[in-house]
Amino acid sequence: MQRLLGRRFLVLPIVVGLCIAVISPSQAATSDPQPATAGGSFVKLAPARLLDTRSGVGAPKVAVASHGTITVQLAGRGGIPAMQVSADAVRSDVRDFAWAPAGVVDRYQGWPQSFSCASPTFCSALDGAGNAVIFNGISWSTPAVVDPNRAPIAESCPTSTFCAAIDSGGNALTFNGSVWSSPVSINDTAVAALSCASANFCVAVDTNGRTLIFNGSAWTAATPIHSGEGWLTSVSCRSATFCIAVAYSGNAYRYNGASWGKPTGIAAAGSWLTSVSCASATFCAAVDASGHALTYNGTSWTAPADIDGGAWLWSVSCASSTFCVAVDTNGGAVRFTGGSWTAPVVIDPTLAQPDDPGRAFFVSCTSSSFCAALDVHGTAVRFNGASWTSPAAVDPAQGYLSSVSCPTRSFCAGVDTSGNAVTYNGTAWSEVTKLGPPGVLPSSVSCPSATFCLALNFQGRADQFHGASWSSPVQTDLAAVTGVSCPSVSFCVGVDGNGEVATFDGTTWSGATFLAPGAGLNSVSCTAANFCVSVDGAGNAFRYNGTAWSAPAAIPSGSDLLSVSCRSTTFCMAVDGFRAARFDGTSWTSTTIDSTGSLTAVSCGSTTFCVATTRSGAVLQFDGSTWRPPTTLVPGGALTAVSCPTDSFCAVTERYGAVILGSR
């Protein structure tokens, strides 16, 4: 066989399931070629490598010159008979798998991490995607990226022309009223809180019990607040000579402009302080995770008082010694009016979901007639001195694609961790569709066809897609869902992090049953209603035969198995962080394919083609016998999921909403 080739090293596999037409001796004796009908036969071949110019198999160990040709002997090799073989019967694909540039289809935004108001006409919030949103007294701006390092987790704005923020990587940035500066590294660990009395004085506290001070131009090195102190949770400064910091341990510290005082234990027994706010040097309020509040008069702290029925108070803000607002993780607010705290009132119903995994709530008050509160889902409310506005979405969460499923190269569906779905029609991706309210997190989707998909969210709610729209969710018995697989519209299997499994028959869901009580199930793959494989966090695989699940089978050297993909009852591939494990219908064999331990998912388009993704933005490809070196698709990105319906098409998702399509 001859091919016209560019300069490259070539590998020529014969793939499983390929047929060759073997011509009988009587046909071979004729002068004219005969079609392989009667007298000829088709034979399936096992995997075999016939050409590899990297190692000298089938041809010299050299790169093929540009526009050069080579001749490959096929007869008598790789299971191909030495007798005459029909000329066009042996096929093998030597085309490279090409990846298109990453395209954002579900822009990552939302999950506010910090919030601060300087006045009724200026508030700033920074979210987990590194976006800033600004309130001008009337409306909120569109989220705009200001921190490519992402996740600013502390912010303080003493005026509308100055804000300071620090992100999860210990980088600081400032706002001058118009633009944000570029992030600059100031700390080697996560900062927990930040307070600025002015543009020339800020204090940050970190999770290692250290403080950092900003003087208007530079930050000091991190310094321990007190020997043995751990996580500092909050800080509030009224001037360059007065700050109060509180710690997870229940201690409070006072800063006098030169040094921090000794710790004072103020928290209720068994609880921890979450937030502190000082209106002056003679009045502060602090709250804890058990519904308690305390006030400071410049000399001493009051005893903890339960003001919120044991709820987790997340944030407190005091505009004066007679006005504070504290908010809890149930969407409730409690007001301090000078001598006492009012009863809690729900001001943000979106946080009142008991299964909401992320319920942070921030509040900032500039006077007794203006407060603004913002939850982690990007929903804001405002207080005008008498009442709270209705919740409004100002930075809705979306992006962070967690799963993708492609039954063909002309249809894919993806879901993100913010309750959204997107679909692909072979040409373009749809707009984002919201599947659930804030806090409802789809974790997996499976599509056996372009007219049916099933998405399971983290809380076990199932949404169905029927070719045009998504149905209302149905609650299953699963919780902490990690995977779903649907080989048809009438059979799906879902698994969760509690080690439970449930099945769907096209109409109803079964109850959840424990399959791996000792370790959570991480993934499942089904080829039919009578064959599925699920893998767990302890390195075990479980097989389903249509009636029952097998006992756990330990995969050699397998630890926390993250993903599995099956093409038949005799071929599955699973990955943990380092290794890929192959199932041949009877047993598993493992091999290390990523020394960095960053593997995240795997999908097999055939028994001779699989793609594995990594947290470092690269993919690895299996060619039927070996795994090829990684190919970087998104430098510095984290790839979260992959779906390959065939060996000629794959879709890969990146956590910040990008999709990379590959084909040949």
BAVODREN-837531 format. One line per 3 residues: number of its first residue (from 1); for each residue x, y, z of C-alpha. Coordinates in nm, 3 decimals. Example, Ala and Ser with C-alpha at 12.3 -4.5 7.8 and 13.67 -1.06 7.14 Angstrom:
BEGIN
1) 1.230 -0.450 0.780 | 1.367 -0.106 0.714;
***
This chain:
BEGIN
1) 0.000 0.000 0.000 | 0.133 0.342 -0.091 | 0.041 0.680 0.057;
4) 0.147 1.035 -0.020 | 0.264 1.173 0.313 | 0.403 1.486 0.473;
7) 0.716 1.464 0.686 | 0.612 1.281 1.001 | 0.644 0.956 1.186;
10) 0.363 0.718 1.101 | 0.174 0.452 1.292 | -0.059 0.220 1.098;
13) -0.292 0.010 1.313 | -0.542 -0.249 1.198 | -0.846 -0.182 1.417;
16) -1.069 -0.429 1.598 | -1.381 -0.517 1.403 | -1.224 -0.438 1.063;
19) -1.303 -0.698 0.799 | -1.086 -0.823 0.515 | -1.210 -1.008 0.210;
22) -1.007 -1.324 0.158 | -1.021 -1.453 -0.203 | -1.028 -1.825 -0.260;
25) -0.758 -2.004 -0.467 | -1.005 -2.059 -0.753 | -1.070 -1.686 -0.772;
28) -0.700 -1.609 -0.754 | -0.636 -1.826 -1.060 | -0.856 -1.620 -1.287;
31) -0.701 -1.349 -1.499 | -0.950 -1.078 -1.396 | -1.012 -0.963 -1.042;
34) -1.338 -1.098 -0.904 | -1.558 -0.945 -0.639 | -1.536 -1.116 -0.304;
37) -1.880 -1.273 -0.303 | -1.921 -1.650 -0.320 | -1.586 -1.810 -0.254;
40) -1.455 -1.514 -0.051 | -1.501 -1.448 0.320 | -1.479 -1.163 0.571;
43) -1.266 -1.208 0.879 | -1.243 -0.982 1.185 | -0.887 -0.902 1.292;
46) -0.736 -0.852 1.635 | -0.537 -0.530 1.695 | -0.196 -0.529 1.526;
49) 0.059 -0.259 1.450 | 0.178 -0.285 1.089 | 0.369 0.040 1.055;
52) 0.551 0.254 1.309 | 0.838 0.461 1.169 | 0.919 0.576 1.523;
55) 1.045 0.228 1.612 | 1.111 0.072 1.271 | 0.807 -0.156 1.251;
58) 0.713 -0.225 0.888 | 0.956 0.039 0.753 | 1.291 0.196 0.843;
61) 1.310 0.399 1.166 | 1.316 0.740 0.998 | 1.081 1.030 0.940;
64) 0.902 1.018 0.606 | 1.010 1.300 0.377 | 0.761 1.562 0.271;
67) 0.559 1.424 -0.025 | 0.751 1.100 0.005 | 0.599 0.754 -0.028;
70) 0.657 0.425 0.146 | 0.544 0.073 0.067 | 0.387 -0.131 0.346;
73) 0.369 -0.511 0.327 | 0.028 -0.626 0.455 | -0.007 -0.987 0.335;
76) 0.108 -1.236 0.592 | 0.119 -0.980 0.874 | -0.116 -0.887 1.157;
79) -0.346 -1.182 1.091 | -0.383 -1.102 0.720 | -0.344 -1.422 0.514;
82) -0.045 -1.458 0.283 | -0.283 -1.556 -0.001 | -0.441 -1.294 -0.229;
85) -0.656 -1.037 -0.048 | -0.912 -0.813 -0.216 | -0.738 -0.488 -0.308;
88) -0.967 -0.249 -0.122 | -1.060 -0.475 0.164 | -0.787 -0.380 0.410;
91) -0.833 -0.031 0.551 | -0.656 0.155 0.826 | -0.679 0.519 0.926;
94) -0.345 0.700 0.950 | -0.495 1.047 0.967 | -0.403 1.253 1.273;
97) -0.674 1.346 1.520 | -0.701 1.725 1.492 | -0.831 1.947 1.772;
100) -1.005 2.277 1.699 | -0.924 2.585 1.909 | -1.111 2.609 2.239;
103) -1.436 2.803 2.213 | -1.628 2.937 2.513 | -1.989 2.816 2.501;
106) -2.085 2.862 2.866 | -1.893 3.160 3.004 | -1.780 3.107 3.361;
109) -1.913 3.371 3.597 | -2.089 3.409 3.927 | -2.034 3.267 4.276;
112) -1.953 3.605 4.440 | -1.682 3.572 4.703 | -1.655 3.929 4.835;
115) -1.872 4.237 4.862 | -1.836 4.595 4.985 | -2.040 4.917 4.966;
118) -1.887 5.264 5.009 | -2.216 5.452 4.972 | -2.575 5.404 4.850;
121) -2.446 5.476 4.500 | -2.143 5.250 4.498 | -2.103 4.880 4.577;
124) -1.854 4.633 4.433 | -1.861 4.255 4.421 | -1.598 4.012 4.295;
127) -1.689 3.657 4.198 | -1.527 3.317 4.174 | -1.447 3.364 3.806;
130) -1.251 3.684 3.869 | -1.532 3.914 3.749 | -1.631 4.245 3.903;
133) -1.985 4.383 3.914 | -2.054 4.742 4.023 | -2.375 4.896 4.163;
136) -2.424 5.265 4.081 | -2.729 5.329 4.296 | -2.972 5.222 4.026;
139) -2.843 4.913 3.849 | -2.562 4.660 3.841 | -2.298 4.642 3.569;
142) -2.239 4.340 3.351 | -1.976 4.106 3.501 | -1.630 4.188 3.363;
145) -1.307 3.997 3.422 | -1.062 4.192 3.640 | -0.854 3.908 3.786;
148) -0.736 3.639 3.544 | -0.607 3.447 3.847 | -0.973 3.422 3.952;
151) -1.154 3.392 4.283 | -1.089 3.719 4.472 | -1.205 3.621 4.820;
154) -1.166 3.944 5.016 | -1.258 4.302 4.922 | -1.300 4.639 5.092;
157) -1.410 4.973 4.944 | -1.379 5.273 5.179 | -1.473 5.509 4.892;
160) -1.609 5.486 4.539 | -1.261 5.568 4.407 | -1.068 5.307 4.603;
163) -1.115 4.935 4.661 | -0.862 4.671 4.751 | -0.905 4.299 4.691;
166) -0.702 3.982 4.742 | -0.762 3.658 4.552 | -0.731 3.293 4.645;
169) -0.372 3.284 4.520 | -0.258 3.559 4.757 | -0.256 3.828 4.485;
172) -0.368 4.185 4.558 | -0.534 4.430 4.320 | -0.683 4.779 4.361;
175) -0.961 4.983 4.199 | -0.921 5.356 4.130 | -1.281 5.437 4.046;
178) -1.243 5.339 3.682 | -1.026 5.029 3.640 | -0.873 4.751 3.844;
181) -0.497 4.708 3.860 | -0.322 4.387 3.764 | -0.291 4.135 4.047;
184) 0.039 4.139 4.239 | 0.150 3.853 4.466 | 0.163 3.952 4.835;
187) 0.108 3.629 5.029 | 0.182 3.259 5.005 | -0.150 3.137 5.141;
190) -0.519 3.215 5.120 | -0.639 3.541 5.271 | -0.963 3.518 5.468;
193) -1.067 3.882 5.505 | -0.968 4.240 5.427 | -1.064 4.581 5.569;
196) -0.958 4.926 5.448 | -1.009 5.237 5.660 | -0.884 5.450 5.370;
199) -0.687 5.430 5.047 | -0.372 5.449 5.260 | -0.450 5.183 5.521;
202) -0.577 4.828 5.485 | -0.535 4.512 5.691 | -0.569 4.157 5.560;
205) -0.583 3.840 5.771 | -0.508 3.489 5.649 | -0.586 3.129 5.732;
208) -0.250 3.079 5.907 | -0.314 3.339 6.176 | -0.113 3.617 6.008;
211) -0.182 3.980 5.921 | -0.063 4.200 5.635 | -0.082 4.582 5.622;
214) -0.113 4.809 5.317 | 0.019 5.167 5.343 | -0.117 5.302 5.018;
217) 0.164 5.175 4.799 | 0.291 4.840 4.931 | 0.199 4.548 5.154;
220) 0.404 4.427 5.449 | 0.510 4.066 5.482 | 0.266 3.837 5.663;
223) 0.323 3.848 6.040 | 0.169 3.613 6.303 | -0.091 3.794 6.509;
226) -0.011 3.577 6.812 | 0.191 3.263 6.871 | -0.024 2.955 6.819;
229) -0.320 3.135 6.663 | -0.470 2.966 6.358 | -0.735 3.072 6.110;
232) -0.826 3.439 6.131 | -1.176 3.473 5.988 | -1.254 3.846 5.977;
235) -1.113 4.195 6.037 | -1.262 4.545 6.061 | -1.065 4.873 6.069;
238) -1.205 5.221 6.141 | -0.871 5.399 6.122 | -0.498 5.335 6.098;
241) -0.494 5.309 6.477 | -0.794 5.085 6.539 | -0.882 4.741 6.404;
244) -1.046 4.431 6.548 | -0.967 4.083 6.412 | -1.145 3.761 6.511;
247) -1.038 3.400 6.477 | -1.189 3.057 6.423 | -1.069 2.977 6.775;
250) -1.310 3.231 6.924 | -1.043 3.489 7.005 | -1.061 3.862 6.932;
253) -0.757 4.091 6.883 | -0.728 4.471 6.888 | -0.477 4.671 6.681;
256) -0.359 5.011 6.813 | -0.162 5.137 6.516 | 0.162 4.974 6.625;
259) 0.086 4.620 6.741 | -0.185 4.365 6.810 | -0.300 4.306 7.167;
262) -0.332 3.976 7.345 | -0.614 3.737 7.249 | -0.949 3.768 7.424;
265) -1.177 3.466 7.415 | -1.528 3.588 7.332 | -1.708 3.313 7.138;
268) -1.970 3.079 7.274 | -1.844 2.735 7.370 | -1.829 2.501 7.072;
271) -1.873 2.772 6.807 | -1.646 2.990 6.598 | -1.651 3.355 6.501;
274) -1.736 3.426 6.136 | -1.751 3.806 6.098 | -1.682 4.135 6.278;
277) -1.777 4.495 6.194 | -1.676 4.815 6.375 | -1.866 5.142 6.337;
280) -1.612 5.320 6.558 | -1.338 5.252 6.811 | -1.608 5.224 7.075;
283) -1.856 5.000 6.897 | -1.816 4.668 6.713 | -2.037 4.365 6.660;
286) -1.929 4.007 6.594 | -2.130 3.698 6.497 | -2.064 3.325 6.498;
289) -2.169 3.008 6.320 | -2.426 2.917 6.586 | -2.650 3.222 6.567;
292) -2.480 3.428 6.841 | -2.394 3.798 6.838 | -2.164 3.999 7.065;
295) -2.095 4.373 7.090 | -1.784 4.567 7.196 | -1.790 4.904 7.375;
298) -1.426 5.000 7.338 | -1.323 4.815 7.650 | -1.498 4.480 7.673;
301) -1.725 4.238 7.488 | -2.075 4.132 7.592 | -2.158 3.766 7.644;
304) -2.276 3.581 7.332 | -2.652 3.608 7.276 | -2.851 3.380 7.046;
307) -3.021 3.613 6.795 | -3.098 3.369 6.512 | -3.206 3.037 6.658;
310) -2.874 2.865 6.605 | -2.849 2.955 6.235 | -2.509 3.008 6.075;
313) -2.454 3.385 6.073 | -2.218 3.451 5.784 | -2.170 3.828 5.781;
316) -2.239 4.140 5.986 | -2.214 4.511 5.898 | -2.256 4.808 6.135;
319) -2.318 5.162 6.008 | -2.332 5.308 6.359 | -2.353 5.209 6.725;
322) -2.729 5.189 6.686 | -2.759 5.007 6.353 | -2.619 4.674 6.230;
325) -2.746 4.396 6.005 | -2.638 4.033 6.028 | -2.728 3.775 5.760;
328) -2.736 3.397 5.780 | -2.691 3.110 5.537 | -3.067 3.051 5.523;
331) -3.123 3.388 5.356 | -3.232 3.553 5.680 | -3.145 3.897 5.818;
334) -3.139 4.024 6.177 | -3.119 4.396 6.261 | -2.958 4.561 6.563;
337) -3.140 4.883 6.652 | -2.934 5.016 6.941 | -3.035 4.803 7.232;
340) -3.150 4.472 7.089 | -3.169 4.251 6.782 | -3.492 4.201 6.590;
343) -3.630 3.859 6.501 | -3.478 3.710 6.183 | -3.661 3.778 5.854;
346) -3.603 3.586 5.531 | -3.486 3.837 5.270 | -3.337 3.595 5.017;
349) -3.555 3.286 4.959 | -3.305 3.147 4.708 | -3.084 3.047 5.003;
352) -3.366 2.874 5.190 | -3.306 2.540 5.014 | -3.192 2.276 5.262;
355) -2.984 2.092 5.000 | -2.806 2.403 4.868 | -2.433 2.321 4.892;
358) -2.317 2.682 4.872 | -2.506 2.934 5.085 | -2.267 3.220 5.163;
361) -2.436 3.556 5.219 | -2.263 3.896 5.242 | -2.400 4.225 5.376;
364) -2.267 4.582 5.367 | -2.441 4.884 5.529 | -2.342 5.248 5.485;
367) -2.624 5.395 5.696 | -2.946 5.296 5.869 | -3.126 5.366 5.542;
370) -2.902 5.170 5.306 | -2.773 4.816 5.311 | -2.710 4.573 5.030;
373) -2.679 4.197 5.060 | -2.546 3.956 4.799 | -2.552 3.577 4.807;
376) -2.308 3.331 4.657 | -2.545 3.267 4.364 | -2.525 3.630 4.253;
379) -2.864 3.738 4.389 | -2.883 4.085 4.548 | -3.131 4.259 4.779;
382) -3.129 4.615 4.920 | -3.265 4.775 5.239 | -3.403 5.130 5.235;
385) -3.450 5.181 5.607 | -3.793 5.022 5.616 | -3.800 4.715 5.389;
388) -3.596 4.491 5.164 | -3.630 4.476 4.787 | -3.717 4.155 4.608;
391) -3.414 3.940 4.513 | -3.259 4.026 4.175 | -2.998 3.828 3.984;
394) -2.695 4.054 3.928 | -2.419 3.798 3.872 | -2.592 3.466 3.799;
397) -2.372 3.163 3.823 | -2.289 2.975 3.505 | -1.998 2.796 3.348;
400) -1.766 2.536 3.499 | -1.874 2.263 3.261 | -1.877 1.932 3.444;
403) -2.009 1.680 3.190 | -2.065 1.638 2.816 | -2.233 1.365 2.611;
406) -2.227 1.327 2.232 | -2.424 1.041 2.073 | -2.307 1.160 1.728;
409) -2.076 1.424 1.585 | -2.380 1.640 1.508 | -2.525 1.652 1.860;
412) -2.381 1.706 2.207 | -2.521 1.824 2.539 | -2.321 1.968 2.826;
415) -2.409 2.069 3.181 | -2.230 2.295 3.425 | -2.208 2.317 3.803;
418) -2.441 2.617 3.814 | -2.757 2.443 3.694 | -2.723 2.522 3.322;
421) -2.723 2.318 3.001 | -2.599 2.381 2.646 | -2.650 2.177 2.328;
424) -2.456 2.146 2.000 | -2.620 2.085 1.660 | -2.310 2.000 1.461;
427) -2.245 2.362 1.371 | -2.300 2.584 1.673 | -2.375 2.573 2.044;
430) -2.704 2.692 2.188 | -2.753 2.967 2.441 | -2.731 2.862 2.804;
433) -3.054 2.707 2.940 | -3.122 2.717 3.313 | -3.228 2.376 3.443;
436) -3.278 2.461 3.808 | -3.277 2.740 4.065 | -2.953 2.868 4.220;
439) -2.779 2.597 4.415 | -2.902 2.312 4.194 | -2.588 2.166 4.047;
442) -2.602 1.928 3.747 | -2.310 1.691 3.770 | -2.361 1.450 3.480;
445) -2.548 1.412 3.152 | -2.595 1.118 2.914 | -2.751 1.126 2.565;
448) -2.818 0.804 2.372 | -2.961 1.011 2.084 | -3.017 1.368 1.970;
451) -3.374 1.349 2.096 | -3.313 1.220 2.446 | -3.073 1.323 2.720;
454) -3.089 1.277 3.094 | -2.910 1.513 3.332 | -2.871 1.431 3.700;
457) -2.785 1.713 3.935 | -2.585 1.689 4.254 | -2.898 1.664 4.467;
460) -3.040 1.373 4.265 | -3.290 1.564 4.053 | -3.330 1.436 3.698;
463) -3.399 1.656 3.394 | -3.486 1.511 3.051 | -3.418 1.663 2.708;
466) -3.651 1.562 2.425 | -3.493 1.726 2.124 | -3.621 2.080 2.178;
469) -3.650 2.155 2.549 | -3.579 2.026 2.897 | -3.853 1.886 3.118;
472) -3.920 1.975 3.480 | -3.692 1.787 3.719 | -3.796 1.468 3.896;
475) -3.644 1.382 4.232 | -3.461 1.050 4.265 | -3.333 0.878 4.577;
478) -2.974 0.959 4.485 | -2.770 1.229 4.658 | -2.427 1.373 4.582;
481) -2.464 1.239 4.226 | -2.142 1.168 4.039 | -2.247 1.000 3.715;
484) -2.521 0.880 3.482 | -2.521 0.656 3.174 | -2.809 0.595 2.932;
487) -2.753 0.340 2.653 | -3.116 0.395 2.545 | -3.421 0.609 2.624;
490) -3.562 0.325 2.834 | -3.260 0.248 3.049 | -3.033 0.473 3.253;
493) -2.816 0.420 3.560 | -2.719 0.689 3.808 | -2.456 0.663 4.081;
496) -2.363 0.887 4.372 | -2.089 0.969 4.617 | -2.258 0.770 4.892;
499) -2.201 0.447 4.701 | -2.562 0.420 4.584 | -2.704 0.324 4.246;
502) -3.050 0.374 4.090 | -3.198 0.280 3.751 | -3.447 0.450 3.518;
505) -3.677 0.245 3.292 | -3.791 0.530 3.069 | -4.077 0.622 3.300;
508) -3.979 0.590 3.665 | -3.670 0.566 3.881 | -3.599 0.276 4.112;
511) -3.505 0.332 4.473 | -3.137 0.379 4.550 | -2.946 0.077 4.672;
514) -2.600 0.065 4.826 | -2.338 -0.082 4.597 | -2.018 0.053 4.752;
517) -2.097 0.165 5.109 | -1.731 0.202 5.197 | -1.641 0.436 4.911;
520) -1.839 0.664 4.686 | -1.912 0.566 4.327 | -1.749 0.811 4.086;
523) -1.861 0.704 3.739 | -2.074 0.457 3.545 | -2.082 0.343 3.181;
526) -2.344 0.119 3.018 | -2.340 -0.031 2.669 | -2.685 -0.189 2.705;
529) -2.948 -0.264 2.967 | -2.762 -0.583 3.051 | -2.409 -0.447 3.082;
532) -2.275 -0.161 3.293 | -1.957 -0.093 3.485 | -1.924 0.147 3.777;
535) -1.603 0.242 3.958 | -1.547 0.374 4.308 | -1.302 0.577 4.514;
538) -1.133 0.268 4.655 | -1.011 0.129 4.322 | -1.296 -0.119 4.267;
541) -1.508 -0.195 3.963 | -1.863 -0.335 3.969 | -2.039 -0.504 3.678;
544) -2.414 -0.513 3.608 | -2.564 -0.800 3.405 | -2.918 -0.672 3.370;
547) -3.031 -0.827 3.694 | -2.772 -0.772 3.963 | -2.440 -0.605 4.034;
550) -2.125 -0.810 4.089 | -1.909 -0.802 4.397 | -1.631 -0.539 4.382;
553) -1.330 -0.631 4.168 | -1.011 -0.459 4.274 | -0.831 -0.301 3.980;
556) -0.452 -0.352 4.000 | -0.281 -0.038 4.133 | -0.610 0.148 4.105;
559) -0.674 0.405 4.375 | -0.948 0.666 4.347 | -1.102 0.568 4.012;
562) -1.250 0.880 3.857 | -1.404 0.775 3.526 | -1.494 0.470 3.319;
565) -1.597 0.420 2.955 | -1.715 0.092 2.800 | -1.760 0.005 2.432;
568) -1.862 -0.359 2.474 | -1.880 -0.637 2.731 | -1.515 -0.711 2.654;
571) -1.374 -0.359 2.650 | -1.378 -0.086 2.912 | -1.124 0.177 3.012;
574) -1.104 0.344 3.355 | -0.869 0.610 3.491 | -0.753 0.730 3.828;
577) -0.519 1.025 3.866 | -0.214 0.841 3.729 | -0.324 0.521 3.559;
580) -0.548 0.380 3.290 | -0.702 0.037 3.352 | -0.829 -0.180 3.066;
583) -1.098 -0.449 3.098 | -1.100 -0.739 2.852 | -1.423 -0.904 2.961;
586) -1.255 -1.105 3.234 | -0.989 -0.903 3.414 | -0.834 -0.559 3.444;
589) -0.479 -0.449 3.366 | -0.336 -0.110 3.466 | -0.061 0.110 3.332;
592) 0.067 0.452 3.438 | 0.003 0.709 3.166 | 0.034 1.041 3.356;
595) 0.314 1.082 3.609 | 0.162 1.409 3.738 | -0.155 1.241 3.860;
598) -0.382 1.490 3.683 | -0.614 1.258 3.487 | -0.981 1.357 3.516;
601) -1.193 1.159 3.266 | -1.188 0.908 2.982 | -1.408 0.825 2.682;
604) -1.363 0.553 2.421 | -1.498 0.591 2.070 | -1.399 0.235 1.983;
607) -1.192 -0.048 2.126 | -0.887 0.107 1.957 | -0.953 0.470 2.038;
610) -0.986 0.642 2.376 | -0.916 0.995 2.496 | -0.826 1.083 2.855;
613) -0.831 1.439 2.989 | -0.615 1.608 3.252 | -0.627 1.898 3.497;
616) -0.328 2.049 3.314 | -0.522 2.113 2.992 | -0.389 1.814 2.797;
619) -0.536 1.498 2.646 | -0.384 1.154 2.595 | -0.493 0.920 2.317;
622) -0.511 0.539 2.322 | -0.454 0.374 1.983 | -0.552 0.017 2.063;
625) -0.226 -0.090 2.221 | -0.052 0.210 2.376 | -0.123 0.557 2.512;
628) 0.039 0.837 2.317 | 0.217 1.133 2.484 | -0.009 1.418 2.599;
631) -0.128 1.691 2.363 | -0.199 2.027 2.528 | -0.534 2.175 2.426;
634) -0.573 2.456 2.681 | -0.245 2.568 2.838 | -0.300 2.612 3.210;
637) -0.662 2.500 3.181 | -0.834 2.214 3.358 | -1.023 1.970 3.136;
640) -1.326 1.826 3.312 | -1.502 1.584 3.075 | -1.479 1.413 2.736;
643) -1.721 1.233 2.506 | -1.617 1.035 2.196 | -1.912 0.871 2.018;
646) -1.676 0.730 1.752 | -1.303 0.715 1.684 | -1.335 1.017 1.455;
649) -1.503 1.273 1.684 | -1.467 1.390 2.045 | -1.582 1.684 2.255;
652) -1.376 1.796 2.555 | -1.491 2.047 2.817 | -1.279 2.294 3.012;
655) -1.388 2.414 3.354 | -1.433 2.779 3.258 | -1.694 2.706 2.992;
658) -1.487 2.622 2.685 | -1.539 2.322 2.457 | -1.273 2.175 2.231;
661) -1.389 1.957 1.941 | -1.161 1.698 1.784 | -1.211 1.509 1.460;
664) -1.049 1.332 1.170;
***
